Amino acid sequence: MDRMRPLLGVLAVVLLSGCHALLAWTPDAPGSGDLPGDLRVDRPAGDGLRGDWPLTDRAADQGPADQRRVEGLLADLAAPDLTASLCAQPDLAACYRFEKTAPGKDDSGKGNDLTVAAVAAIAGVEGDAANLDAISRLKAPDSPSLSLASAVTIEAWVKPTTIPVVGRMGILDKQNAYGLFLYPGDQLYCGVGSASLQGTAHLAVGSWRHVACRHDGTTLQLFVDGVSVKSAQTPFAASTADALVVGGDSPSEGDRWVGALDSLRIWSVARTDQQLCTAAGKSSCP
């Protein structure tokens, strides 16, 4: 295509959940919506992806549907190298994408890989997801990058197979440092050091929800689908030499999560409300 041709329409690109993109092309008139061969869009600074983003139109066909003309662009946005790069951010302590080729790999570059046993791969929100049951095990040894000094944000996509009636199910836990659990009555629990908080999660069996726990040094806060559900003023105090357990309790590895987990990220900073909203797949949150 002629790269000097004017762009007759609107191309909308929205990054969701840290690694997903929605793309829509609206031409001004039927048949007049040709895309230039190379487009550049500005990526949101909130996900650490500042700058222009070259996109290549790989759809060679000239079919009547304008949506088909941007299929190549969408494929570029979802490419594995892009999703992996979204985990390579300096404020991440660990980033687990649970891809079936390396389900325990920490893509943050910090080396906090999980030892994995009895974990199945299923389709997730972002690529593959880890499907866990009562015998699944995911565990990483203690490390300096997992020992957070002044702030923490834990976020993940979760899809429970059951809601506990007794006991609890662990999403993630590092004994006496930070943990995220689901309790009976659909109660999401977050603990950071000696402080803890519990709020209604609105989880549903078989449905994906984005959950997050944040401590900014003075306030502990729970989020579900990007919306704050509970907060409390409490100092930050987290110290432990215990292992990190995903899908259970640390150090016992009990309280197993039954269901799926995807895109679990541990940050050494307090993510902003808007960043958590965007990670939950939304452009705005109340």
Secondary structure per residue as TSV (DSSP state, phi and psi in degrees):
chain	resnum	aa	ss	phi	psi
A	1	M	-	360.0	156.2
A	2	D	-	-75.3	116.5
A	3	R	T	-71.1	-14.7
A	4	M	T	-87.2	-4.9
A	5	R	S	-64.0	134.7
A	6	P	-	-63.7	147.7
A	7	L	-	-83.1	106.6
A	8	L	-	-95.3	71.8
A	9	G	E	156.9	-166.6
A	10	V	E	-128.0	127.6
A	11	L	E	-108.7	120.1
A	12	A	E	-112.1	125.4
A	13	V	E	-124.6	124.8
A	14	V	E	-128.1	124.3
A	15	L	E	-84.1	131.6
A	16	L	E	-125.1	145.7
A	17	S	T	59.0	23.3
A	18	G	T	80.6	-27.7
A	19	C	T	-137.9	-2.2
A	20	H	E	-107.6	157.3
A	21	A	E	-138.6	141.2
A	22	L	E	-110.8	135.5
A	23	L	E	-133.3	132.5
A	24	A	E	-137.4	140.7
A	25	W	E	-122.3	124.7
A	26	T	E	-122.4	106.0
A	27	P	E	-76.4	156.1
A	28	D	S	-69.2	-30.5
A	29	A	S	-149.2	148.6
A	30	P	T	-53.0	132.2
A	31	G	T	81.8	-4.6
A	32	S	-	-109.1	14.7
A	33	G	-	-98.9	35.1
A	34	D	-	-62.3	138.9
A	35	L	-	-92.4	144.1
A	36	P	-	-66.8	158.5
A	37	G	S	-66.9	-23.5
A	38	D	E	-139.9	120.9
A	39	L	E	-114.2	153.0
A	40	R	E	-130.7	130.4
A	41	V	E	-126.9	154.7
A	42	D	E	-88.8	126.2
A	43	R	-	-86.4	148.2
A	44	P	-	-67.5	132.9
A	45	A	G	-65.4	-24.8
A	46	G	G	-61.5	-22.4
A	47	D	G	-105.8	18.4
A	48	G	T	70.5	25.3
A	49	L	-	-122.7	52.0
A	50	R	-	-67.7	155.3
A	51	G	S	107.0	174.1
A	52	D	E	-75.7	149.7
A	53	W	E	-125.5	106.2
A	54	P	E	-72.4	133.8
A	55	L	E	-123.6	136.7
A	56	T	E	-111.5	128.5
A	57	D	-	-81.5	106.4
A	58	R	-	-98.3	1.6
A	59	A	-	-83.7	102.4
A	60	A	-	-81.0	-18.1
A	61	D	-	-71.9	158.1
A	62	Q	-	-115.4	41.4
A	63	G	-	-63.2	164.1
A	64	P	S	-70.4	-22.3
A	65	A	-	-86.8	121.8
A	66	D	G	-63.9	-28.3
A	67	Q	G	-59.2	-35.5
A	68	R	G	-65.9	-25.4
A	69	R	G	-72.5	-14.9
A	70	V	G	-113.1	9.9
A	71	E	H	-60.8	-37.2
A	72	G	H	-64.9	-37.6
A	73	L	H	-63.8	-42.6
A	74	L	H	-64.4	-38.4
A	75	A	H	-63.5	-38.5
A	76	D	H	-63.3	-40.4
A	77	L	H	-65.5	-31.9
A	78	A	T	-95.3	7.9
A	79	A	-	-62.5	146.2
A	80	P	H	-57.0	-36.0
A	81	D	H	-66.6	-29.4
A	82	L	H	-72.0	-46.2
A	83	T	H	-63.8	-36.2
A	84	A	H	-66.0	-39.2
A	85	S	H	-66.1	-26.8
A	86	L	T	-68.6	-18.3
A	87	C	T	-87.5	-16.1
A	88	A	-	-89.7	62.8
A	89	Q	-	-114.6	139.3
A	90	P	T	-62.2	-25.4
A	91	D	T	-86.4	0.6
A	92	L	E	-84.4	131.2
A	93	A	E	-87.7	-30.7
A	94	A	E	-161.5	148.6
A	95	C	E	-145.5	113.7
A	96	Y	E	-114.2	115.5
A	97	R	-	-96.2	-14.8
A	98	F	-	58.6	36.7
A	99	E	-	-68.9	141.9
A	100	K	T	-63.7	-23.6
A	101	T	T	-75.3	-21.8
A	102	A	S	-156.6	71.2
A	103	P	T	-64.2	-22.7
A	104	G	T	-102.1	6.5
A	105	K	-	-70.4	135.9
A	106	D	B	-92.8	107.6
A	107	D	T	-84.6	6.8
A	108	S	T	-77.2	-15.0
A	109	G	S	86.9	0.6
A	110	K	S	-85.6	-10.3
A	111	G	-	83.0	17.9
A	112	N	-	-90.0	54.8
A	113	D	-	-66.1	146.1
A	114	L	-	-92.7	139.5
A	115	T	E	-79.5	127.0
A	116	V	E	-118.3	135.8
A	117	A	E	-144.7	137.4
A	118	A	S	55.3	46.4
A	119	V	-	-118.2	128.6
A	120	A	E	-100.1	153.3
A	121	A	E	-100.9	132.0
A	122	I	E	-132.5	171.1
A	123	A	E	-66.0	131.9
A	124	G	-	-114.7	-168.0
A	125	V	S	-73.3	-38.2
A	126	E	S	-126.7	90.9
A	127	G	S	74.6	-129.9
A	128	D	E	-88.7	166.3
A	129	A	E	-136.2	160.1
A	130	A	E	-92.8	124.8
A	131	N	E	-104.0	119.2
A	132	L	E	-114.0	154.2
A	133	D	-	-138.8	-164.7
A	134	A	T	-66.8	-18.2
A	135	I	T	-107.2	1.9
A	136	S	-	-70.2	148.1
A	137	R	E	-140.5	129.4
A	138	L	E	-139.1	120.8
A	139	K	E	-149.7	138.3
A	140	A	E	-127.0	139.7
A	141	P	-	-67.0	159.3
A	142	D	-	-59.7	148.1
A	143	S	-	-152.7	159.8
A	144	P	G	-57.0	-36.1
A	145	S	G	-70.7	-21.7
A	146	L	G	-89.3	-9.0
A	147	S	S	-95.1	97.8
A	148	L	-	-93.1	138.1
A	149	A	S	-98.4	-31.9
A	150	S	S	-139.0	-14.5
A	151	A	-	-161.6	159.4
A	152	V	E	-157.6	145.5
A	153	T	E	-133.6	128.1
A	154	I	E	-114.8	129.2
A	155	E	E	-141.3	148.5
A	156	A	E	-162.7	156.5
A	157	W	E	-93.3	130.9
A	158	V	E	-128.6	144.7
A	159	K	E	-139.1	91.5
A	160	P	E	-71.8	144.4
A	161	T	S	-84.2	-22.4
A	162	T	-	-150.9	155.6
A	163	I	-	-104.0	126.2
A	164	P	-	-61.6	140.3
A	165	V	S	-95.8	-34.9
A	166	V	S	-132.7	162.4
A	167	G	S	70.6	-145.6
A	168	R	-	-159.7	165.4
A	169	M	E	-124.8	128.4
A	170	G	E	-89.7	128.5
A	171	I	E	-84.1	-44.1
A	172	L	E	-160.7	145.4
A	173	D	E	-155.3	138.8
A	174	K	E	-132.6	104.9
A	175	Q	T	-44.6	126.0
A	176	N	T	63.9	8.9
A	177	A	T	-113.6	-65.3
A	178	Y	E	-159.9	147.9
A	179	G	E	-158.8	153.5
A	180	L	E	-135.9	121.9
A	181	F	E	-135.0	157.3
A	182	L	E	-111.6	124.9
A	183	Y	E	-107.5	166.6
A	184	P	T	-54.7	154.5
A	185	G	T	76.7	18.2
A	186	D	T	62.6	38.1
A	187	Q	E	-99.3	120.2
A	188	L	E	-88.4	127.7
A	189	Y	E	-118.7	134.5
A	190	C	E	-128.5	132.4
A	191	G	E	-122.0	135.5
A	192	V	E	-131.3	111.1
A	193	G	T	62.3	-129.2
A	194	S	T	-88.8	-5.0
A	195	A	E	-92.5	148.2
A	196	S	E	-149.1	162.9
A	197	L	E	-151.7	145.5
A	198	Q	E	-140.8	135.4
A	199	G	E	-151.7	162.0
A	200	T	E	-67.1	130.0
A	201	A	-	-92.0	-24.4
A	202	H	-	59.7	34.5
A	203	L	-	-80.1	153.3
A	204	A	-	-131.9	138.3
A	205	V	T	-58.9	129.1
A	206	G	T	81.2	7.6
A	207	S	-	-122.1	141.9
A	208	W	-	-79.2	136.4
A	209	R	E	-136.6	146.7
A	210	H	E	-96.9	124.4
A	211	V	E	-122.1	149.7
A	212	A	E	-152.0	148.9
A	213	C	E	-128.8	133.6
A	214	R	E	-134.3	135.4
A	215	H	E	-127.8	118.8
A	216	D	-	-97.3	10.8
A	217	G	S	108.4	-25.4
A	218	T	S	-130.1	-24.6
A	219	T	E	-131.2	131.0
A	220	L	E	-99.2	132.1
A	221	Q	E	-144.0	141.1
A	222	L	E	-108.3	142.8
A	223	F	E	-131.7	141.7
A	224	V	E	-130.3	124.2
A	225	D	T	52.1	39.9
A	226	G	T	82.2	-0.8
A	227	V	E	-110.7	132.6
A	228	S	E	-68.2	130.1
A	229	V	E	-113.6	-15.9
A	230	K	E	-166.6	145.6
A	231	S	E	-150.5	157.5
A	232	A	E	-155.0	144.3
A	233	Q	E	-78.3	124.9
A	234	T	-	-163.1	141.2
A	235	P	-	-69.7	156.9
A	236	F	-	-88.9	124.7
A	237	A	-	-153.9	97.7
A	238	A	-	-132.9	120.7
A	239	S	-	-150.2	128.4
A	240	T	-	-166.4	155.1
A	241	A	-	-113.3	11.2
A	242	D	-	-79.8	163.5
A	243	A	-	-71.9	160.8
A	244	L	E	-90.9	127.2
A	245	V	E	-116.3	127.0
A	246	V	E	-102.7	130.4
A	247	G	S	80.3	26.7
A	248	G	S	177.4	-169.0
A	249	D	-	-96.1	144.4
A	250	S	T	-108.0	135.7
A	251	P	T	-96.1	0.7
A	252	S	T	-71.5	-25.7
A	253	E	-	65.7	20.9
A	254	G	-	-87.4	-164.3
A	255	D	S	52.6	50.6
A	256	R	-	-68.2	140.4
A	257	W	-	-75.9	132.2
A	258	V	-	-116.1	107.2
A	259	G	E	145.1	-161.3
A	260	A	E	-110.4	151.3
A	261	L	E	-131.6	144.7
A	262	D	E	-147.2	149.1
A	263	S	E	46.9	58.8
A	264	L	E	-87.4	124.2
A	265	R	E	-129.6	136.6
A	266	I	E	-115.4	121.2
A	267	W	E	-108.1	147.8
A	268	S	S	-91.2	9.2
A	269	V	S	-132.0	166.6
A	270	A	-	-87.8	111.5
A	271	R	-	-67.8	147.6
A	272	T	-	-74.7	163.6
A	273	D	H	-56.2	-43.8
A	274	Q	H	-68.0	-37.3
A	275	Q	H	-63.2	-40.7
A	276	L	H	-70.0	-34.8
A	277	C	H	-63.4	-45.3
A	278	T	H	-65.2	-40.6
A	279	A	H	-62.3	-27.8
A	280	A	T	-83.1	3.4
A	281	G	T	88.0	22.3
A	282	K	-	-122.4	153.7
A	283	S	S	-90.2	-23.5
A	284	S	-	-152.3	150.5
A	285	C	-	-134.9	145.4
A	286	P	-	-66.3	360.0
